[in-house]
Amino acid sequence: MIRDYIFGGNWKLQYPTVETSVKAAKDIADQLSTIDVEAFIAPSPNALYEVGRMIKESNLKLAGQNMHFMQKGAFTGEVSIDGLLEAGCEYVLLGHSERRRIFGEIDEMINKKVHTALDNDMKVVLCIGETASERANGDMAKVNMEQLSGSLKDVSEVQLNNIVIAYEPVWAINNEYLNPGVKIKAATIEEANESHAVVREWFVKNYGQSVSEKIRIQYGGSMKPTNAKELLSQRDIDGGLIGGASLKAETFIPILNSIK
């Protein structure tokens, strides 16, 4: 089965002001107009509204970086699903390794967020992945399957139409708080293929072969213009969830062009 590629730019807190976020979004949206591919960006929450307005008429979609599972309440510092929808978000990232490993989010909490998003017609990019020590101990498959099982509990086959999986090897994410003392490197083709195959096999066992063939799995660990073409040529890699290389059109657009 041929699956459509999907790319996301996770800007994290790299653009702290609205002005810089809007400028970067405009540059990317302008250049994306000539590329037939599904792509979104996830600015910091303070910039969502203005970036959403800027890209509203473009092919570039908007995503939230996170959200609370409750729609309102006494949850200081959180973002609501209604706020994301009002800003124009079509996607939300859930379970990102930085949320799991730095902020302590567990599968049960992520699962609640997944259901809140799906119940409100928001598409979910569910992030999973193992640390360097977990891979070294031979637990790559175990960790990823546990995260899938916990985060997708009670999600129906129909609801999976609004789910994208982002496999992000934690050890390939350039974040000193996430990876203290770890040498950052992108996964090799063999490592990426092995992990993506584990994810697809989990869907075979839990939802069946036809569902597994349809689910899109992004690679999310240091994808750049220099390695994108080789990664994206692999059967089970359906795009990328990109960090640093998504911050500027000059590095993000070449990645999108590499599918040609």
N, C-alpha and C positions, 0 to 999 in steps of 0.2 A: 504493500500500500504506500502511495506517495502522500506524505504529510507536508503541509505548508510550514515553511520556516517562520519562527517568531523570535524577535530580538528585543531585549529590554536593557535600558540604561539605568542602573541604580546609582544615583548621585550621592546617596548617603548624606553627610553633612559637609560635603566638599565645596558647595556654593552656599555660604551662609546668608547671602543677601538676595532679595527679590530681583534687584537690577541685574546682577551677574547671571542669575538663573534664567531670566527672560531672554537675555542676549544669547546665551548658549542654546536655548530651546529654539529661538528663531533661526539661528544659523543651521541647526540640524533639520528643522522642518523645511526650510527653503531647499536644501539639497536633497531631502528625501522625496521631493515631488517627482523626481525622475526615476525612482526605484520602486518596483512593484514587490513590496515585502511588508509584512506586519511588524510594526515596531512601536515601542512605548518608552517613555522616560519617567523616572520616579524622582522628582525634586524633593527637597526638604519641605515639611508641611507648611512653613510660612510662605512659600512661594507657589503653592499649588494653584491658588485662585488666579493669580496673574499669568502664570505659565499656561494654565488651562485656557484662559481668554486668548492668549497669543497663538496657540496651536489649534484652536477650535475648528478652523476651516481647512486645516492641513491633513495630511495622511498620518501624522504622528499622534499617537494615543498617549493618554495620561494615566499614571499609576500612583497609588499611595505606597509608601514604604512600610506601613504597618497600620493597625487599627485595633481598637478595643472590641471585645466581643459583645459588650453592652452598648446599646444605642445612645444611652445617656445615663448620667448619674454622677456620683461624687468620686471621680477618677482623675485626679489632678495630673495634668501633663499628657493625657491621652487624646487620641483622635477618634472621632466617631465615624461609622459607616455613612451616616447622613451627611457629615461634613465632606467626606470624599466624593460622594455622589454630587453634592452641590457644586463642588469645584470642577466637576466634569470627568472624574476618574472612571475609567472602564476596567482597570485592573487594580489589584492590591497584592503586594508581596507579603507572604506570611511564612513564618518559620525560618527567616533568614538566619544564617549561622551566627551573626553578631547578636541577634535577638536571643537565640538559644544559648549561646556560649558565654556572652558577656552579661546579658540582662536576665538570664535564668528562666526563660520561657520553656515550659515543658509541653509534651505532646498533647496533654489534656486541654491546656489553655489554647494551643494552636488549633486544635480540633473545634473548639467553641467558636473561634474566629472564622474558621473555614465555613462553618454552617451559617453564621451571621452574614457573611459575604454572599454565599450562594442564595440564601433566602431573600436577599435584597438585589438579586440580579447583577452582582459584581463578579467579575472573573478573577480567579485566584491563581497566582503563581506561587506554588508551594515549594519551598526550598528545603532540601535535605542534604546531608553530607557528613563525612567522618573526619575526625582529627588525624594528625600525623601519627600520634601514638596508637589510636584505634586501628589505623591501617597497618602499622608495624606489628601489632599484636594479632593480625589476621581477622579483625572484626569488621572489615569494611562492609561486607554483605549483611551481617547481623545488624549493624547500626542503621544502615539505610532502610532495611526492611522493617525494623522496629519503628522508625520515624514515619514511614509510610502507613503502617498499620495504625499507629496512634493518631496521626494527624488526619487521616481519611476515614476514621471510624464512622460508620453509619452514613457515609456518602454513597448515594445511589449511582447506578450506571448512567442514568440520564444526566445527573449533576456533573459527572466527569466531563461532559462536553464543555464545561466552563472552568476546567482545571488544566493548568500547565505545570509540569514538574521541572524544577531547576535543580539539577545535581551540581552541588558546589563543594568540591573537596576543600575542607576547611584549611588545609595546609597549603593551598594554592591562592589564598586570599591575602593580599598585602595589607595586613592590619596588625601592628605590633601588640595591640591589646588582646587581639584574638589569638595570635601566634607568637608569644614571647619566645625568643631563642630558636625559632624555626626558620630555616632557609626557604624562602618563598620561590616556588616554581610552578609553572603550569603542568598539569598532568600530561604524561606521554600519551600517544595515541592508544597504546596498549592499555594503560591505566584507565583512560576515559572510556574506551570500548568495554572493558570489563565491568566498570561501574554502571554504565548505561544499560548493559545487558542484564545486570542484576535488577535494576529498576523495572525494565520491561517484563522480566520474568515474574516479578511480584504481581504485576497486573494480570499476567496470564493465569496465575494461580488463584487470584482473588476475584477477577472479573471476566476472565476468558480471553481467548486468543484475539478475537475481533476487536475487543476494547483495547487490548494491549497494542495492537497495530495502529490504533487511532490516536493514542495519547502522545502528546508532544513533550519531549524531554530536552530542555536546554542544558548546555554545559556552562557552568558558572565559576570558572577559576582562572583568572588571568588570560582571558581570550584577548588577542591583539591582532592588528592587521598582519603581523608576521606569521601567526600560527592559525588564523581563522580558517583559511581555505582547507588546510589539511584536516582540521577538526571537523569542519562542516561536511566534508566528503564522506564521513563515516555514516553507516546505515542508521544507527540509533541516535544520532545527534541532530536535533531539529532546530537549532538556533543557539543563542547565547544570552545569558544574563551577565551583563558586562559592567564592571566598575569603572576604574580609572580611564579606560580607553573610550568610555561613553561620554566623557565630560566635554569633548570638543568635536565639532563636525569633522575636523581633519583626521581624527583617528577612528571615530564611530562609523562614518560613512564608508570608508574602505572595507570595514568588516562586513557591512551589509552588502556591499558590492561583490564580496568574495563568493557569493552563491551563484553568480552568473556563470 
